[in-house]
Amino acid sequence: MRRHITIVLLFAAAVLSLSIGNSACTGRRGQASAANAQPADTAMADLVYIDDFHDFGTIQSGEVVTFAFRFRNNGTAPLIIKDIIPDCGCTSTRIDKQLYAPHEQGYIEVQFNSKGWHGSQYKQVTLRTNSPIRDKSVTIKANVI
């Protein structure tokens, strides 16, 4: 009987030692895999204005003036123009397209109708995009006489 218990204990010790050794190997493999793992996809669009302010100087009331603001997608993913938001009904916009590849340049044309306005005027137009900073604006200024 004593011999039977010894054999069972030796067998249990062998099984236990094999399972611990196997766990240690698995752990090392898991660590190596984690060390060699690739980072998650971090591609992002990045709207950067080349021009973000324009001063038309002094204009006559009723005059309509236009300026094209240039921008670039400095990101690594396509830039999507989701919305264009003028802060006043006196400004209108036109954009050449709504999707820009990484490092591609574009423009947004802003038109200001000064009819009914007098004095120093500042107007903004905001582009809403898929860039990390979702809303970015351009500003025009005119002294209307």
C-alpha positions, 0 to 999 in steps of 0.5 A: 500500500505504501508503494502505491501511495508513493507511485501516486505521489510521484505521478502527481508531482510529475503532472504538477511539474509539467503543468507549471513548466507549460504555464511558464512557457506560455507566459513567456510566449505571451510576453514576446507576443505583447512586445512584438505587437503592432500599435493600434491604427492611429491614422487621423485627419488633421485640418491645418489652415494655411490662411485663417484671417483676411482683411479686406480693408475699407469697402463700400456698403453694398460691395461684395468681396471674396477670399479663398482660404487655403488649407491642408490635410496634414494627417495620415487619414482622409479629411472629410468636410462634414459641414460649413457653418458661416456665423452670418447670413451675409457670408456665403461659401464654396468649397472645391470638394469634401474629401481630401487625401493625406497631405492634400491641399484645398480651399474654401471661398468665403464671400461677404455681402456688405449690404446693410453693414457699416463700420468694422466687421468681423465674420467667421466661417467654421469647417466641421471635419473628422479632424481631432479638433472638430471645428476650425474657423477662418475670419474675415474683416472689413471696414464698411463705409 
